[in-house]
Amino acid sequence: MQCPVCSAQRPDDERYCVRCGAALRPTNSANTCTVVITFDLDGPSGMINRHPEVEQLPSAYSFGEYGPTVGAPHVLAMLERQAIPASFYVPGWVAERHPRLVEGMAAAGHEVAHHGYLHEPPSTLDREAEGAVLDQGIAILSGIVGQPPTGYRSPSWELSEHSIGLLEERGFTYDSSLMGSDAPHMASDALVEIPIHWSLDDYPYFVFGPSDGRRLMASPDDVFATWHAAFEEFHARGAVFTLTMHPYIIGRPGRLAMLERLIEAIRSFEAVRFTRASDLAVETLARARR
């Protein structure tokens, strides 16, 4: 069949165009789903990037530092209990301060991917500075886990006009920063896109703090209901369900238990598999080349 958006010729059984992400065969009865569990190990890096004074403010700093020191170990223990792989997006600044944690993530079989240095949104940088941040993060993560990252997620999901080209130049396999599809597809001839969305991110529901935004916090039960309803439709569409979470947010008591309950509920559906974003990207690249 021919994709009506990008005109690519695709197999008749392809539900989403692997070249552009467009829906080719809309359905509510596919009853299959790939699940990608991801965590952005921001720590306080994002707050410091926006407000450098946070590094000298103990209360605000501790709000983010809970992630690598307390939340992430509990997240890793939960993943071990559930025997599922995950992808962790780690700013270089955080990796420098918690190398054993990052090394342990890789040793447990999880993906360690790039998330800037000090959580710099690429849209705030010129091309040279953005490339320098990429190189800095690659060097730090490679030095800890022994191999360069193949995946990238832009801080704050704000790519620049240069981002795709810079990632291609450095040999990345995929990006996970765009919101234009329910399924992975090609962002360019060589780079896979694994889509995300704010509705499947813990940040909009749970964050409350003078240094990181004030909003009404949702209850874990409300978020469970929202994410479970979303998964049901992803499953019906035969799409890819990608959750984005932060150990300093989801790692808090009550919230992590909710996530584990959600994982167990997802497992009750037929034809569900959990995979790392890096593995899904390799599969997507192979499909695109068919």
N, C-alpha and C positions, 0 to 999 in steps of 0.2 A: 504494500500500500504506500501511497505518497503522503507524506506529512503535509497538512494544509498550511502550516506556518513556515517551515523551512524548505519544503519541497524535497526533502530527503526520501529515498526509497527505503522502507522499513519492512520487516517481516510482518505477515498478517496477524500474528499473535502478540505483537508488541502493544502494550496498553499505553505506554508513554514513550514519545519519541526520544530515543537515546541521544539524538543529535541536538535537540533544542529543549526537551522537557514538555512539549505540548501533549495534551491528552488526545490519544488516537482512538481508543475504544472505551469511552466512558461506560462504566458498569457499577452496579452495587451488589454484585454477586461473585466477585473474583475469589473472595474468601482465602486470601493468602497475604502475607505481609513479612517484610524484612524489618527488623527493629535494630536501631543503632543508638546505643546509650552513650552519651558524651558528657564530659565535664570540663569546664574552663577553670583551671587552677589559678585564678586571678590573685588570691590573697589580697593585700591592700594595694596592689600595683595600679589598678584603675583609679582609685581615689587619689593616690599620690600623683599620678599623671595629670589629673584634673586640678588638684589642689596640693602642690608640693609641701605645704605646711603640715599636711597630715602625718608625714614621717616623724614630726616632732610632737604629735598629739596622741598620747598613749591610749585614750579611749577609742578614738577613731581608728587608729592603727590596729588595735586588738580586734576590732569588728571584722576586718579582712583577714588578719593573721590566723583567726580561728580556722580558716579553710585548710591551709597546709599542716597546721599543728594538731588539730582535733578532727575536723570534718573529714578530711581526705583519708586518714587511717580507718575511720568508721565506714566510709564509702568502700574502701578496698576490702574490708572484712565482709561487707554485705555482698559484694560481687563474688567473693570467694564462696560464700554460702550458697549463692545462686548459680555458681559455676558458669558465669557468662563473661564474655570479653567486653571491654569498653575502650573508648578513645579519650585521652586526656590532652587538652590544649594548654600548653604551659608557657607563660611569659619567661623570657630568659632571666629577668630580674628575680623571679620567684625560684627558678631552678638553681640559680647561684646560691641562694640562701637555704635551699632544702634539697641538696643533691641526692641524699640517701633516699628520700621519699620518691623522687623521680626515678632513680635507679630501681627501686622496688616495684614501681608501676610496670616498668619494662620487663623486669624479671618475672612478674606474675602473668605476662602474656598480653598486657594491655598496650595500646598504641600511645606513644608520646609524640605529640604533634606541636607545630609552631603556633604561637599566639602573641607575636611581637616581643619586645624587650620589656618596656615599662607600660605595656598595654596602650600603645600609641595607635589611635585610629589612622589608617593610611590616608584618609581624606584630609587629614591635618598636616601632611608632610609633602614636600616636593619629591620628585622622582629619585634624586640622589639620596636624600635622607631615608626614604622608604626602603631603598635597596640596602642601605647601611644597616637598618634595623633588621632586615631579613638575614643578612650575613652574620650579624652579631648573635641572633637567636640560633641560627644553624650551628655556629661554632660552639655555643654553650651546650645545647642539647646533644650534639655529637660527642662532645667531650665527656658527657655523663653516661649516655646509654650506648656509646660505641658505634653509632650510625646516624646519618643525617635524617631529619624528619622528612616524610613524603607527603604529609598533609599540612594544611594551613587553614586557620580560621582568623579572620581579621577582628581585632579588638573593636567592640561595639558594632560589629557587622557593617563597617563603613569602608568599603573598598574605594580606591582612587581609580582614575582613568588609566593609571600605569600598572595597577596591581597584577592583572592577569599576565601581562608580558613579563614582569619581573619574576613571577612565580615560575613561568615556563623557562626562563633563562637559567634558573637555579635547579631545574629538574624536579620540581614538585609534581606529584601525581594528581593531586586534587586540592580544591578549595571548598570551604563550607561556610559561605557568608551570604548567599543569595536566596531569595524567597519566591522564585518564579515558577516552581513546580512542586509536585508531590513525589517526585522520583529523581534519582541521579541522572545526569545528562552531561553532555560536553559543554564546557564554558568556552572552549576554543578547540583547535585541532588536536592539542596535546594535553589539555587540562580538563579533568572531570570536575563537575560541580555537584556537591551533595547538599541539597537545599535544607534550609532551616526556617523557623518562623517564631516570632515573639510569643505566640500563644502556646508554644511548646518549650518555653524557657521559664525557669523558676524565678528569675529576677523580677518581672512585672508583678508577680503575685505576692512575694514575700519580703521584699527589701523595705526597711524603714530605718532611717538614720540621718542625722543632720548632715553628715559628710557624704552620704550616698543616696540622697533622695528621700522624701517623705511621702508615704502613700498608705492607704489602709491595707493592712496585711490580711491576706485570705487565710482561711483555715485549711489545714491539710485535707480535710474531707472535701472541701469545695474544689481544690486543685485535682484531687483524685478523680472526682466526677468529670471535670473538664477534660483531663488527659485521657481518661478511659473512653469518654464519648468520642474524642478525636481518634483514638486508636481503632475503635469499632468501624469508623468510616474509612480510615486508611486501609484496614483489613478488607473491607467490602470492595474498595477500589483496586486492590492489589498493588498498593503503593509502598513507600518506605517511610516508616515512622521514626523520626529522629528527635530525640529529646536532648535539650541543652540545659545543663545544670552547673551549679557552682558549689564546691564543697563548703564554702563559708555560708552558703544559704541553705542548700538542701541537706547539709550535714547536721543541722540542728535537730535535737530530739523532737519527735513527732513527725517531722518532715521526711526523714530518712526511712522511718517505718512505713510511711505512706508510699514512698517509692518502691520499697520491697513488696508491699501489698499489691501495687500496680503491676510489677513484674510477674508476680504469681498469677494475677488475673489474666494478663496477656498470655501466659503459658497455657491457659485453659482453652484458647482458640486453636483451631486446626491450622496446619501449614504455616507455622510461625517459626522464624529463626532469628537468632541474635548474632550480630557480626560487628567487627570493627569497621570504622569508616574507611580505613586504608585497604582492607580486603574488598569491601564493596566497590571502591574506586577501581581496583585492578579488574574486577569482574565487568564493570561498566565500560572500561576502556576496551576490553576484549570484545564486548557486544558491539560497540561502536565501529569496530574494525571489520565486522562481518559483512 
